[in-house]
Each structure stands twice: as structure tokens, then as C-alpha cells.
Amino acid sequence: MKKRLGYLLLATVLFLSLFTVVNPAESVLAAATVKAKVNASSLNVRAKASTSAKKLGTLKKGNTVTISQEKSGWSKIPYGKTYGWVSSKYLTKVKTAKAAAASVTKNGYVTATSLNLRSSASTSSKTLATLKKGLLVNIKSTSGTWYKVYVPSTKKTGWVSKSYITDKKPVTAVKTEAKGTVYYVTASTLNIRKSASTSAAVVTSVKKNDKVTVSKISGKWASLKTASGKSGWANTSYLTKKAPVKKDPVEEAKPAEDSTEPDSDSGVYYVTANGLNIRKDANTTAKVVTTVKKNDEVTLLEVNDDNWGKVLTTAGVIGWASMKYLTDEEPVRGVSGKVIVLDPGHGGTDPGASGKNNNEKTLTLKTAKKLQSKLEDAGATVIMTRTGDIYPSLTKRVEISEKYKADVFISIHYNASTSKTANGVDTFYYKTNVNEYELAKCIQEEVIKATGMKSRGVKEGNFQVIRSNKQASILVELGFISNPTEEKVIATDAYQTKAATGIFNGLEKYFNL
């Protein structure tokens, strides 16, 4: 009888286990714990995920916690010998090096001669940089025919076409020449360098038509020995096996013009002049076929003895330009390399304006963090006047801007009015010794484009954070929290992303003026 009851009990347990439901979200989050820091001055720990639940204790600002589960704006954390719940909005997750490494799927290499790195997975999106053949990228994610990649050499993140990325590491072609293979110099003066790099020290220099003996060729560089016995490396673009044709004595008597070979290979070059004429032939009297602007890209096809380059413009026009107005160093564009100070308005004891369900200090911080991410991905250095629910004084915010010598200071706000129908976006500036009107204009225009909101225009504003600020500074009001209809829009994650995108695009536009 006992044996029969034992079997019956076991069968019942097995039967019930078939109907036991495990919450997959809970099981996953419990395995994938996340570290976070408390950003509130005092944070209540409760027995359940509710403000009405029993209070277990408090945490102080800066305390580190381990999140084991998240739901409905609450985080479950170990507390003493049990677990407690805290509001997620008062926690800042800590990014670890291990987590960052895990986001990189694999390495890839560029196969195209010149590949555009774009801001989104579309050929119509903004070009962030141009990547050269063989460049290493970290593939982070995929979308259709596009890869999202991080470029270690430029510290930029963007999108590239999958068609031009391979997982095979490029092999530098090395060609060994027969001992004593003679080449002739084609440049007026050619530098012989210590190693295969334009930044390597110059060992000696040789003149046009001089003989050199090449022992091997690696990529576009040749290891050689000069007639005087000096060994080094030279760019193969300025060497030929074809012996020079002897000129008429009268021609040889003419003084040679002072021209040297450019210090870099053929490929993508950038215009350094404000406006550069591209001519039909390689001289200043030749017909101008087109004009290119500063920082425009051109493809260098060849270089003649007079230091003129035959180039192909992005518009498909071929012509000649002086090499002294071209460089292979990619120009700093837009926000890349700039210092941007972001000031999320209000904070701490100052909630700012309040709507039915939101307060200004929370929305400004959310928007600022989205903008921070976009700017850092584009190569900017971002300084935040606050990253949590604290209140830096207005004087302190200005001091931060001046301490870091901000290229631009942006104070982010949401507006309020006694009229519940007031709506739209406005941007304020204060006249100083910098062109802040243009900055405000660029940001106002791009925010309106990105959000579709009503434009209330660019205005002069007597706000301390821009009035007392010696750096270029503006204050933007991104919508009315006092308007019930507009509050519902501006509180959404989608709107804040659009607003951040608009400010980002405005900064790019401003820095490219």
C-alpha cells in the first residue's frame, strides 16, 4: 500500500510539473545580471515593484547594485539575505569591457578602393567617413545588405554595404625582383626612406632618370639601392623599368623645375583650398572644366613631373589640379574631434516645468543621453553637466563649459506656458564674440526637420547659461510640457530620438559652414 501511494505521489508531481510555467524573461535576466550605480541621493528599496510596497531600506548615491530582473520600470536587486525592488530610473547601468567586447560579432576588412561609412543603412544617408581598401572594421550587427561597424582607426561607428566587406585579412603582395633589376626615377626628386612609409626618415634623395636597383616590391613600395650605395624604400609610382630617352642637348640645358614626388600613394585625396579649379590640362592657363570645394573628395589618377595631379571628381569630371592643394589626410568633418558640453536643464531639487505625467528634468536628461550617444559615435568628446538627478548651479554649468573649452555648449529644455495650447520648438542665443546666431539657426532648422514640430523661430534669450558663457552656446526648448497633447508626444522615446537627431544634424551643419 505504501509503495502504491509513493508511486501515486511521484506521478502527481510529474504531472503538475508539465503545467508549471516559467517566465522566460525572469530566467534570462536572472542569468544575465547587470551592474548599476544609484544616481539618486537616496533610493528606497521595497519588498515589491510598487511605491506602496513595504520599504526594506535605502541606498545612497554611488552604491553599486546587481540587477537580476527588470519589469515595468522596476529593478530586482539582492538586498541583505533577500531581494528587493528599486525604481529603474534612479539606476545607471555600468558598461563593462567584457560586455562591450561581446557586442562585436567579428572582424572584417574593406575590399573596395574607397568605401563610404554612412550614418544609417541607406545609400542616401550622410557619409561619416571614407574607408580605404584593407582597413579593419569590427562588425557589430547586420540589417539586410548592410553591416553596422565600428572603425578602430577613426573611432567611428556607422553602416557599410556587406558587398565590400570580407572576413579574410588582406595579404600584402611581395614581389621579389631578380638581383640587380634596374629601375629609373620618374619624379624630379624622389625621397629614399628608411622604411615603407611616407612618415619614415629620409635616407637620401635621387633625381629624375637616376638608376636604382630594386630587390623586392611590397605593395606600392620598393626596397632598393641607389647608385651611391644607399639602401632604402621608395614609392613604386615614381619608378619605371623603361630607360629614359636621351633629350636634345638644348633641352637638357634648361633648368629643372623644383618639383618632388607627393608623399602618398594614388587614391582618395581631399581638397585643401577654399575653391580649387580643375583644368583641362596641367597648367594654370588651361580651361577650367569644374571647381571643387574645400574638403571635397577626388580620386588621384596620376601625377606628372610638374607636380600636377590628374583627378576624378565625385561628379565624374576628369581634369588636372596642382598637388599643393590636395592631401591624402582625411579632413576633420562635422562634430568629429569637437568638444560638446550638453546641459540637461534643471535636475535634483529643481524639477523644472511639470506636465500631467512628466517633469522637465527627467525629459531633458533622457534627450541629452540620446544626443550624447550619437555625438560620441561620430567622434566627438561629450561632457555632461549632469548624468543623474542632481542640480548643478547655473554658474557651475557655465564653469564646466569654459573649463573644457567647449566648441559648443547646448542647454536642453522643455517649455511651459499658462496657455495649454502653446506648442512648438524655439532656440535661443545671446550675442557674444562668436557666431551663435548661425549655431542656433542650424539647430532650429534641423530639429524642425527631424521632429516635424511647429517652429517658433530663433530668438535672443537672456539666460545665464548662455549670457555668461564665453564659449559658443545656445538653449533649445524642445516642446511644451504644459500642452497635454504635446506632452504625450515629447515624452515618447521616439520623439526624444528625433530631437537628438535634429540637434546632431544641426551641429554637423554648423561645423561644416
Secondary structure by P-SEA (a helix, b strand, c coil): caaaaaaaaaaaaaaaaaaccccaaaaaaaabbbbbbbcccbbbbcccccccccccccccccbbbbbccccccbbbbbccccccccccccbbbbbcaaaaaaaccbbbbbcccccccccccccccccccccccbbbbbbcccccccccccccccccccccccccccccccccbbbbccccbbbbbccccccccccccccccccccccccbbbbbcccccccccccccccccccccccccccccccccccccccccccccccccccccbbbbccccccccccccccccccccccccbbbbbcccccccccccccccccccccccccccccccccccccbbbbbbccccccccccccccccaaaaaaaaaaaaaaaaaaabbbbbbcccccccccaaaaaaaaaaacccbbbbbbbbbcccccbbbbbbbbbbcccaaaaaaaaaaaaaaaacccccccbbbbbcccccccccccbbbbccccccaaaaaaaacaaaaaaaaaaaaaaaaaaaac
